[in-house]
Amino acid sequence: MISKRAVYRGNKTFSIESSEAVAPTPGEVQIDVAYCGICGTDLHIYLGHMDKRVGFERTVGHEMSGKIAALGERVTGLQVGQYVVVRPLDHCGDCPACKAGHQHICHKLKFIGIDTEGAFQQKWNVPAHTIHVLPDGLSLQHAALIEPLAVACHDVKRGRVAVGDDVLVIGGGPIGLLVAMVARHAGGNVTISEINENRLGYAAGLGFTTLNPLTGDVGEAVHAATGGKGADVVFEVSGSQPGVDLMTAAAATRGRIVMVAIHASKPTVDLFQFFWRELEMSGARVYYREDYDQAMRLLAEGVVDCDSFITDVRPLGDIQSAFEALTKNPNAMKSMIQVSEVAQ
C-alpha cells in the first residue's frame, strides 16, 4: 500500500513523497495517522535550527492521533482498529535514569519524530510500548492535543500545584496556556504574563487573569494581588531572559519555580533570590506514562476548549504553507495537519 509523507529537506522546505508502506517489525505497531499538530520544536526544525540533529531526509511530527492498521509479531494487548495516540519516547532501559524509573529522561533517549521518523506520514510504524488507546467518544482531532497537554500535566506535577496556590505562568503560547488550564484544574489561582495582546485576549476569554510586562511591572502586580506574598508556583514558559528575571522577582518565600521552556542560550538567574527566599527550582522535560493518561482524562472532561485552541487544520499536501503561515502569524495557538482521512 502506498503511503504519503512530508520530508524535511532543509532550507525551510518540505516535500510530499510517496512510497510503499513497510510492514511493522516485531514489537512494532503500524498506525494510520489522522491528525498531527505542529509544535514549537517542529517549527525550530523548519527554520533550520536543528539540522545537525535531524538531517534533511526526515519525516517529523509527534503530536498525533490515529488508528492501528497492523501489528508486528510479539505485540500483545492491542488490536487492529483501535484509536490511539503515541507517547513519542523510546528509552534504552539500561541507563541509570531508566533503572531509577525515569525512562522519560533516559540518557540515550530517542525522541520519535525528531531522532527517528515521525507522524507527518500516512502509515507510521512505532514501538508498541509507546501506544495509548483512546477513551470512547474522544475525537481524533481533539486527541492530537494529548501530547502537549501531557507536557502541561507533567509540569504542574513538578510544581506541586495545590488548591489555593497563587500561580504565575510566564508565557501565553500553546504550552503556557495548557499549563495554566491544568494548574487551574488542580486548584490554583492562575495569572498569565504574555506580551502578545491577541494571546492575552484569548487567555482572558478563558477566565484567566492576564498581565502584559510591556505595559507594567508584572512582579509588582503579582505581589500586590497576593497581599505582598508573591506567587507560590511560577512556570517559566517564555524562553526569554526577561521571563527568567520575572520568575524570581514574582516568587513567594519558598516559592516553587518550574523551568519549562528550552532557552536558546544560557540565561542569567538571580541566585540571590534563591538564598533570601529559600526558593526551589525544578526542571520539567516531557512526561511519564501517567501524564498521558491524565491528559486523556482531562480532555474527556472538557478541561481544554479544544475547538477554540485548534487555530486551523490543513491537509498534508499543504504542510509547506502551514509552516510558512506559522512563521508569520504569532497569534496561532495550535495549527494541525490532517495527515489522512481516518473514519471514526
C-alpha positions as CSV (number, residue, x, y, z in Angstrom):
1,M,0.0,0.0,0.0
2,I,1.3,3.5,-0.9
3,S,1.8,5.9,1.9
4,K,2.4,9.7,1.5
5,R,4.7,11.6,3.8
6,A,6.2,15.0,4.3
7,V,10.0,15.0,4.3
8,Y,12.1,17.9,5.7
9,R,14.7,18.8,3.0
10,G,16.3,21.8,4.7
11,N,16.1,25.4,3.7
12,K,12.6,25.8,5.1
13,T,11.3,23.1,2.7
14,F,9.1,20.0,2.9
15,S,8.5,17.7,0.0
16,I,5.5,15.4,-0.2
17,E,6.7,11.9,-1.3
18,S,5.0,8.6,-1.8
19,S,6.4,5.1,-1.1
20,E,5.3,1.6,-0.4
21,A,4.3,1.2,3.3
22,V,6.7,-1.0,5.2
23,A,5.1,-3.7,7.4
24,P,5.7,-3.3,11.2
25,T,8.6,-5.3,12.5
26,P,8.4,-7.5,15.7
27,G,7.4,-5.3,18.6
28,E,6.1,-2.5,16.4
29,V,2.6,-1.2,15.6
30,Q,1.6,0.4,12.3
31,I,-0.8,3.4,12.6
32,D,-3.0,5.2,10.1
33,V,-2.2,8.7,11.2
34,A,-5.2,11.0,11.3
35,Y,-4.0,14.3,12.7
36,C,-0.7,15.8,13.7
37,G,-0.2,19.2,15.4
38,I,2.7,21.5,14.6
39,C,4.7,22.2,17.8
40,G,7.4,24.7,18.6
41,T,10.1,22.0,18.1
42,D,8.8,21.3,14.6
43,L,9.0,25.0,13.8
44,H,12.6,25.1,15.0
45,I,13.3,22.2,12.7
46,Y,11.7,24.0,9.8
47,L,13.7,27.1,10.5
48,G,16.9,25.1,10.3
49,H,17.9,25.3,14.0
50,M,18.2,21.6,14.4
51,D,19.7,20.5,11.1
52,K,22.7,18.7,12.7
53,R,20.4,16.6,14.7
54,V,17.6,15.9,12.2
55,G,19.3,16.0,8.8
56,F,17.5,16.5,5.5
57,E,15.6,13.3,4.9
58,R,13.4,13.1,8.0
59,T,9.7,13.0,8.4
60,V,9.0,14.9,11.7
61,G,5.9,15.3,13.8
62,H,4.7,13.8,17.1
63,E,1.5,15.5,18.4
64,M,-0.7,12.9,16.7
65,S,-3.7,10.7,16.7
66,G,-4.7,7.8,14.6
67,K,-5.9,4.2,14.2
68,I,-4.0,0.9,14.5
69,A,-3.6,-0.6,11.0
70,A,-1.4,-3.6,11.7
71,L,0.5,-5.3,14.5
72,G,4.0,-6.7,14.3
73,E,4.9,-10.1,15.8
74,R,5.0,-10.3,19.6
75,V,2.7,-7.4,20.1
76,T,0.0,-8.2,22.7
77,G,-2.8,-6.2,24.4
78,L,-3.6,-4.1,21.3
79,Q,-5.9,-4.7,18.4
80,V,-6.2,-3.5,14.8
81,G,-8.9,-0.8,14.6
82,Q,-8.2,0.8,18.0
83,Y,-7.9,4.6,18.1
84,V,-4.7,5.6,19.6
85,V,-2.0,8.2,20.3
86,V,1.7,7.7,20.6
87,R,3.9,8.8,23.5
88,P,7.0,9.5,21.3
89,L,9.8,8.4,23.7
90,D,12.0,5.4,23.0
91,H,14.2,4.7,26.0
92,C,17.2,2.3,26.4
93,G,16.1,0.6,29.6
94,D,19.7,0.2,30.8
95,C,21.0,3.6,31.8
96,P,20.8,5.0,35.4
97,A,17.8,7.1,34.6
98,C,15.9,4.2,33.2
99,K,16.8,1.9,36.1
100,A,15.6,4.6,38.5
101,G,12.2,4.7,36.8
102,H,12.8,7.9,34.9
103,Q,12.6,6.5,31.4
104,H,11.3,9.8,30.0
105,I,14.8,11.3,30.7
106,C,16.8,8.3,29.6
107,H,20.4,9.1,29.0
108,K,20.1,7.7,25.5
109,L,16.5,8.8,24.8
110,K,15.3,8.8,21.2
111,F,12.5,11.3,20.6
112,I,10.4,9.8,18.0
113,G,9.6,12.3,15.3
114,I,12.9,14.1,15.9
115,D,15.6,11.5,16.2
116,T,13.6,8.9,14.2
117,E,10.8,9.1,11.7
118,G,7.7,11.0,12.8
119,A,3.9,11.3,12.2
120,F,3.6,13.5,9.2
121,Q,3.1,10.3,7.2
122,Q,0.0,8.2,6.5
123,K,1.4,4.9,7.6
124,W,3.7,5.2,10.7
125,N,5.5,2.3,12.5
126,V,6.3,2.9,16.2
127,P,7.3,0.7,19.2
128,A,4.3,-0.9,20.8
129,H,5.3,0.4,24.2
130,T,4.6,4.0,23.1
131,I,0.9,3.3,22.3
132,H,-2.0,4.7,24.4
133,V,-5.6,3.6,23.5
134,L,-8.1,6.5,23.4
135,P,-11.2,6.5,25.6
136,D,-14.5,6.2,23.8
137,G,-16.0,9.4,22.5
138,L,-12.8,11.4,22.1
139,S,-12.5,12.8,18.6
140,L,-9.2,12.1,16.7
141,Q,-8.8,15.8,16.1
142,H,-9.0,16.7,19.8
143,A,-6.9,13.7,20.7
144,A,-4.0,15.2,18.8
145,L,-3.7,17.7,21.7
146,I,-2.9,14.9,24.2
147,E,0.9,15.1,23.7
148,P,1.2,18.9,24.5
149,L,-1.4,18.5,27.3
150,A,0.7,15.7,28.8
151,V,3.6,18.1,28.9
152,A,1.5,20.5,30.9
153,C,0.3,17.8,33.2
154,H,4.0,16.8,34.0
155,D,4.9,20.5,34.5
156,V,2.1,21.1,37.0
157,K,3.1,17.9,38.9
158,R,6.6,19.2,39.1
159,G,5.3,22.4,40.6
160,R,3.2,20.5,43.1
161,V,0.3,22.9,42.5
162,A,-2.3,22.6,45.3
163,V,-5.7,24.1,45.9
164,G,-5.4,27.8,46.7
165,D,-1.9,28.3,45.4
166,D,-1.2,31.5,43.6
167,V,0.3,30.6,40.2
168,L,2.1,32.7,37.6
169,V,2.6,31.3,34.1
170,I,5.2,33.3,32.2
171,G,4.4,32.9,28.5
172,G,1.0,32.5,27.0
173,G,1.8,30.4,24.0
174,P,0.3,26.9,23.5
175,I,2.2,25.2,26.3
176,G,1.8,28.1,28.6
177,L,-2.0,28.1,28.1
178,L,-2.2,24.4,28.7
179,V,-0.1,24.7,31.8
180,A,-2.5,27.4,33.0
181,M,-5.5,25.2,32.3
182,V,-4.1,22.2,34.2
183,A,-2.9,24.4,37.1
184,R,-6.4,25.9,37.4
185,H,-7.9,22.4,37.3
186,A,-5.6,21.5,40.2
187,G,-7.0,24.4,42.2
188,G,-4.5,27.1,41.5
189,N,-5.4,30.8,41.1
190,V,-3.6,31.4,37.8
191,T,-2.2,34.6,36.3
192,I,-0.7,34.6,32.8
193,S,2.1,37.0,31.8
194,E,2.4,37.5,28.0
195,I,3.4,40.3,25.6
196,N,1.1,39.3,22.7
197,E,-2.2,41.1,23.1
198,N,-4.1,38.6,21.0
199,R,-2.9,35.7,23.2
200,L,-3.8,37.8,26.3
201,G,-7.2,38.3,24.9
202,Y,-7.7,34.6,24.3
203,A,-6.5,33.8,27.8
204,A,-8.8,36.4,29.3
205,G,-11.7,34.9,27.4
206,L,-10.9,31.6,29.2
207,G,-11.2,33.4,32.5
208,F,-7.6,33.9,33.4
209,T,-6.1,37.0,35.0
210,T,-3.6,38.4,32.5
211,L,-0.7,40.9,32.6
212,N,1.5,42.4,29.9
213,P,5.1,43.0,31.0
214,L,5.4,45.7,28.3
215,T,2.8,47.8,30.0
216,G,3.6,47.3,33.7
217,D,5.8,45.5,36.3
218,V,4.3,42.0,36.5
219,G,6.3,41.1,39.6
220,E,5.0,44.1,41.5
221,A,1.5,43.4,40.3
222,V,1.6,39.8,41.5
223,H,2.9,40.8,44.9
224,A,0.2,43.4,45.1
225,A,-2.5,41.0,44.2
226,T,-1.4,38.5,46.8
227,G,-1.0,40.8,49.7
228,G,2.7,41.1,49.3
229,K,3.3,37.3,49.3
230,G,4.0,36.6,45.6
231,A,3.4,33.5,43.5
232,D,3.6,30.2,45.3
233,V,4.4,28.5,41.9
234,V,5.9,30.1,38.9
235,F,6.2,28.4,35.5
236,E,8.8,29.9,33.1
237,V,7.5,29.1,29.6
238,S,8.7,32.1,27.7
239,G,12.2,31.0,27.0
240,S,13.4,34.6,27.4
241,Q,15.8,36.5,29.7
242,P,13.0,38.8,30.9
243,G,11.0,35.7,31.8
244,V,13.8,34.4,33.9
245,D,14.2,37.7,35.6
246,L,10.4,37.7,36.4
247,M,10.3,34.2,37.7
248,T,12.5,35.1,40.7
249,A,11.0,38.6,41.1
250,A,7.5,37.3,41.4
251,A,8.0,34.2,43.5
252,A,6.8,34.0,47.1
253,T,9.0,33.0,50.0
254,R,9.8,29.3,49.5
255,G,8.1,29.6,46.1
256,R,8.4,26.8,43.6
257,I,9.8,27.7,40.1
258,V,9.4,25.2,37.2
259,M,11.6,25.7,34.2
260,V,9.5,24.6,31.3
261,A,11.0,26.5,28.3
262,I,14.1,25.5,26.4
263,H,16.4,28.5,26.2
264,A,18.5,29.2,23.1
265,S,21.4,30.4,25.3
266,K,22.2,30.1,28.9
267,P,20.1,32.6,30.9
268,T,21.3,34.6,33.8
269,V,19.5,33.6,37.0
270,D,19.3,35.8,40.2
271,L,20.6,33.2,42.7
272,F,20.4,35.8,45.5
273,Q,16.7,35.4,45.5
274,F,17.1,31.6,46.0
275,F,19.1,32.4,49.1
276,W,17.0,35.2,50.6
277,R,13.6,33.5,50.0
278,E,14.6,29.8,50.0
279,L,13.2,29.3,46.5
280,E,13.1,25.9,44.8
281,M,13.6,25.4,41.0
282,S,12.8,22.2,39.1
283,G,13.3,21.3,35.5
284,A,10.5,19.7,33.6
285,R,11.0,17.6,30.5
286,V,8.3,15.8,28.5
287,Y,6.2,13.3,30.5
288,Y,5.6,10.0,32.3
289,R,3.1,7.4,31.0
290,E,0.7,8.5,33.7
291,D,0.9,12.1,32.4
292,Y,-0.5,10.9,29.1
293,D,-3.3,9.1,31.0
294,Q,-4.1,12.2,32.9
295,A,-4.1,14.3,29.7
296,M,-6.7,11.9,28.1
297,R,-8.9,12.2,31.2
298,L,-8.7,16.0,31.2
299,L,-9.7,16.2,27.5
300,A,-12.6,13.8,28.1
301,E,-13.7,16.1,31.0
302,G,-13.6,19.2,28.8
303,V,-10.8,20.9,30.7
304,V,-9.5,22.2,27.4
305,D,-11.6,24.2,25.0
306,C,-10.3,22.2,22.0
307,D,-12.3,23.8,19.3
308,S,-11.0,27.3,20.1
309,F,-7.5,26.1,20.8
310,I,-7.1,24.5,17.4
311,T,-6.5,27.5,15.2
312,D,-6.6,25.8,11.8
313,V,-6.5,22.4,10.1
314,R,-4.8,21.8,6.7
315,P,-4.3,18.7,4.6
316,L,-0.9,17.0,4.4
317,G,-0.3,18.5,0.9
318,D,-0.5,22.0,2.4
319,I,2.1,21.4,5.1
320,Q,4.6,23.8,3.5
321,S,2.1,26.7,3.6
322,A,1.1,25.7,7.1
323,F,4.7,26.2,8.4
324,E,5.1,29.4,6.4
325,A,1.9,30.8,7.9
326,L,3.1,30.0,11.4
327,T,6.3,32.0,10.9
328,K,4.2,35.0,10.0
329,N,1.3,34.6,12.5
330,P,2.4,34.8,16.2
331,N,-1.3,34.6,17.2
332,A,-1.9,31.0,16.3
333,M,-2.4,28.5,19.2
334,K,-2.4,25.1,17.5
335,S,-2.1,24.6,13.8
336,M,-2.9,21.0,12.8
337,I,-2.3,18.8,9.7
338,Q,-4.9,16.2,8.7
339,V,-2.4,13.5,7.5
340,S,-5.1,11.2,6.2
341,E,-8.9,10.6,6.5
342,V,-9.5,8.1,9.2
343,A,-13.1,7.1,9.8
344,Q,-14.2,7.3,13.4
